[in-house]
């Protein structure tokens, strides 16, 4: 994934996360239970963290280069879709089996951050 693409996707995810956060705070507050609202909040929090992470990874690419950071950005995006997406759906539908999908997104997040660390330690600086 190219730097500009990663920045654009990170910014788009920030836009979505801010909208989802506002919707959760104002629109969903009276429609779903406190438990489901907490799940929604977790989805928003992780989406924000990893959208910012995508932007940070893109900004590191010129300095560290390498495939590791491209993979890290892609895994963060996939993690947002799977982790936050499954939690958004769980909060809205109450379908508990969606919770079985969520950890796969979390593994994507973990792998992405390991790749960032690896790129910082092992990749030759440009």
Residue pairs with C-beta under 8 A, 6 or more apart in sequence:
1 9
1 70
1 73
1 74
1 77
3 58
3 59
3 61
3 62
4 58
6 54
6 55
6 57
6 58
6 61
6 73
7 54
7 55
7 58
7 59
9 54
9 73
9 77
10 51
10 52
10 53
10 54
10 55
10 58
11 51
11 55
13 47
13 50
13 51
13 54
13 77
13 80
14 48
14 51
14 52
14 55
16 47
17 44
17 47
17 48
17 51
17 84
18 48
20 40
20 43
20 44
20 47
20 88
21 41
21 44
21 48
24 37
24 40
24 41
24 44
28 37
28 40
28 91
29 37
32 40
32 91
32 92
36 90
36 91
36 92
36 94
37 91
39 87
39 90
39 91
40 87
40 88
40 91
42 87
43 83
43 84
43 85
43 87
43 88
43 91
44 84
46 79
46 80
46 83
46 84
46 87
46 109
47 80
47 84
50 76
50 77
50 79
50 80
50 109
50 112
51 76
51 80
53 76
53 112
53 113
53 116
54 73
54 76
54 77
57 69
57 72
57 73
57 76
57 112
57 116
58 73
60 69
60 116
60 119
60 120
61 69
61 70
62 126
63 125
63 126
64 119
64 120
64 123
64 125
64 126
65 123
65 124
65 126
66 119
66 123
68 115
68 116
68 118
68 119
68 122
68 123
69 115
69 116
69 119
71 112
71 115
72 112
72 113
72 115
72 116
72 119
73 112
75 108
75 109
75 111
75 112
75 115
76 108
76 109
76 112
78 105
78 108
79 105
79 106
79 107
79 108
79 109
79 112
80 105
81 105
82 101
82 102
82 104
82 105
82 108
83 102
83 104
83 105
83 106
83 108
83 109
84 105
85 105
86 98
86 99
86 101
86 102
86 105
87 98
87 102
89 95
89 98
90 96
90 98
90 99
90 102
